[in-house]
């Protein structure tokens, strides 16, 4: 269910769409394409509902379910059928098959494709009309490491061309490498609409890690300076609310030997878990919340 959800996806960068399972991501993307109808409000693409586009593949490319392919059709014929419904030249089919690396299997039936090949065919269909707006739901699902790198560079390249690129994913590490902006929802409501860097900063605590053969003396020095410090299991110290440069200066002034002074920042995954912890519908070991 989606509840009073409102946000804008802008061109020129990759926008990541995040949320726990059941948050409403797929429902939101289906409403964007007119597959589900909201009980209130509306979804506009370039100021118009998707359903009013006479040749929608030329305006919006989408991959919500890559497996939605007739297994008896070849990759080429699947795309050719789509192209003809939107008056897209047949030559474009060959171009997108080459772009996604399926030109060698263009004549093979889709039912024999691996999960990764099926994903590539779905991406090819989204690119078919050379649209300015692209929507992808879990585009790296089933891809090998080379394929993941390829789709990452593809998405960034499409955004660099000035297109609007909206990507739903459960892979935090990949989203951190690909997206510049984030829309995060939980239980159907908007939780965040901001840049990746601001999201991580707002939903995590950074600290400075210190390794020294004199941890007790270092703790005393930091405490005297009003710096909060905690000891880790491996004997290192974590200092909060300060900069690495200041800690280095304090160590030097007090004649302390240090082996490491490094700033540690939370990952996107850690920040996401902190923000959405109360919005998780199912939790291992605890049943449904």
N, C-alpha and C positions, 0 to 999 in steps of 0.2 A: 504494500500500500504506500502511496505517496501522499504527503499531507502538506498542502500550502507551500510547495517547493518552487522557488523562483531563483534563476541565475541566468547569466548571459555568457555564451562561449564566443570568444573573439578570434579573429583571424591572426595569422602570423606567428603562432606558437602552438605547441602541443599542450592540450589541457587534459590532465588525468582525472578520471572519474572514479572515486574510491568510496568504499563503504563495506561493512560486514555483510555476510550472506543474509538475504532477506531484507536488506536496507531499502530496496526499490530501484536499484540501478537498471536492471533489465526492463522493468516496467517503464521507467523514465525514457529509455532509449526507444522502446516500442511506441510510446506516445509521440516522440519526435517524428516518427515515420508514419503516424496515423494508424498503427496496428492496434493500439489500445486508445480508447477515448477517455479523456479526463472528465470527471463529473463537474468540474468547475475549472475556469481558467483556460488557457490555450498555449500551444507551442508554435512559435513562428520561426521560419528559416528565411533570412533576408527579408523579413517583414511579411511573409506569406505562409499559410499552412502548407505542409508537404503535399496534401491531397489535391491542391490546386495546380501543381506543376504539370504541364502537359507532357513533358519528357523528363521525368524525375531523375533518371540516371545521369543526366547532364548537369543537374543542379546539386544532387546529394549522392554520394557513394557510401554504402553501408554494408557492414558485415556483422550481423547479429548472431547468425547460426550458419557456420560454414558448411555444415552437413546437409543443409536444405538444397540438395542437388539430386536430380533424377539419376539414379545409379546406372541406368542403361545408356545415358548420353555420354559422349566423349567430352573431354574438357573443351575442345574447340567448339563443338556443337552447342554445348551449354551456354557458352559466352556469345556465340553467334545468335542464338535464340533471343538472349537478352538484348543484344545490340539492335536487332531488327525491331523490337518493340519500342525502341527509343530513337529510331532513325540514326543509328551510329554506324559509320562505315565498317564493312567487314574487315578492312585492313587493320582496324584498331584492335581486333581480337588477337591477331598475331603479335601486335606490339605489347599488349599486356601479358600475354603468355610468356613472351621473352623476358619481360620485366620481372616476373615472379619466378622465373626459372623452370617453367613447365613446357617449354617449346618441344622438348624431346618426347614428351608423353601427351602431346596435344590430341592425338588420335585414340588414346586409350579411354576406356569407360571409367567413369568416376567411381563406380562401386569397387574397383580394384585399387583405389588410392589409399595411401597411408593417411594417418591423421594430419601429419605435417603437410602432405601434398594437398589434402582437402582444404587446409587453412590457406595455402597459397592460392588455390582456385577461388576461394571466397574473397581474398584480397584483390585478385585480378578482376573479379566482378565489380568490386567497389570502385576500382580505378577505371573501369571501362568507358564511362562517359566523360573522363577527364574533368570531374566536378570540382567546384571551389570549396565544397563542404564534405568532410569525410567523417564517418562514425564507425568505430571499431569496438566490438565487445570481445575481450580476451584474444587479441590478435596473435599473441605468441604461443598460444596453447598448442602443444604437439610439435613445436619446432625444435630442431636441434640447435646447439650453440651458434653454428654459422647462420642458421635461419633467424635466431633471436637478434643477432647483430645486424643482419640484413633489414629486418623489419624496424629495428630501432633507427637505423640510418634513413630508411625510407620515410618514416613518420617525420623525422626532423627535416628531411629534405622537402617534403610536401609543405610543412609549415613555413620553411624558409622562402618558399615560392609565394607566400601570402595566403595560403589556404587555411581554412578553419579545420583543425584536427582534434577530434574528441575521442578519447580512448578510455574504456573501462577495463580495469585489470585488478587481479588479486596479487600480482607480483610487485611488492613494494620496491624491491631493489631495482627492478627494471623500470618502474615508474620514476624512480629517483634519477635514473640515467637519461630518461627520455622526455619527461614532462617539465615544463617551466611553470605551469599554473595548475592548481588543483581545485576540484569541486568535491567536497566530502559530504556524504549524507549518512544518516543513521536513523533507523525506524521511520524512513520516509521523509525526514526533515533535513533541512540544510544545516550542516555543522560547521563548514568552512568553505570559503571562496577566496583564495589567496594564492600567492606564489609559493613554490615548494620551500624556498629558504625561509620565508616568514612563517609558514606552517610549522616547520621543524623548530624554529626558534620559539614560537609561542606555546608549543606543546611538549617541551622537553627542557632539561637542565643541562647546560654544558658545564664542564669542570676542567681543572688542570691536574693531570696525573704527575706525581712526583715519586721518583725512586732515589733513595739515599741510604747510605750505611748508618746514618744517624737519625732514624725516624722520630725518636722521642724528642731530641733537641729541635728538629724541624717542626714538630707539632707545637712545641712551646713557643717558638718564634712566630709561627703563624697565628696562634691564639693571641699572643701579645699584640699582634697587628690587627686583631679583630676579624680574622679570616676563618670561616667555618671549614673544618677539615675532618675527614673520616678515613679510617684505615681499611684497606681491602684485605681479602684473604691471603693474597700473595705478598703482603707486607708493604705494598706501595701506599701512598697517601693520595686522597682526592680532595682538592681544595675548590670551594665554590665561591662565586661572586667576586672573582678576581681574574687578573690576566697573567699569562705565563711570564711575561717580562718582569712584572713586579715580584713574582716569586723568585726569579733568578737573581734579582737585585737584593732581595732580603737574604737569600742564601749567601751571596758574596759578602755582604756587609757583616754577616755573623760568622763568616769563616766555615760555612757548611759545605761539605762535598755532596754534589748531586750527580746521579748517573742518568737521570731523565727528568725533563720538564716539558710536558706536551699537552696541548689543548685537545680535549676529547669532546666531540659533539655527537648528539644522538642521531641515529639513523631515521630515515623516513618511517620505517616500520615501527620503531619505538615510539615516535611521536604519534603515529596513527593509532597504535594500541592504547596509548594514554588517553587520547581524545575519545575514542569509540568504545572504551571498555564497558560503559553502561548501556551501549546500544547494540551489544551482541545478542542475537536471538538464541543461539545455541552455544553452550560452553561445555567443553570436555570435562567429564567427571561431575558436572553439576546439573546436567539435564537442561531442559528448556527454562529460560529465565522469564 
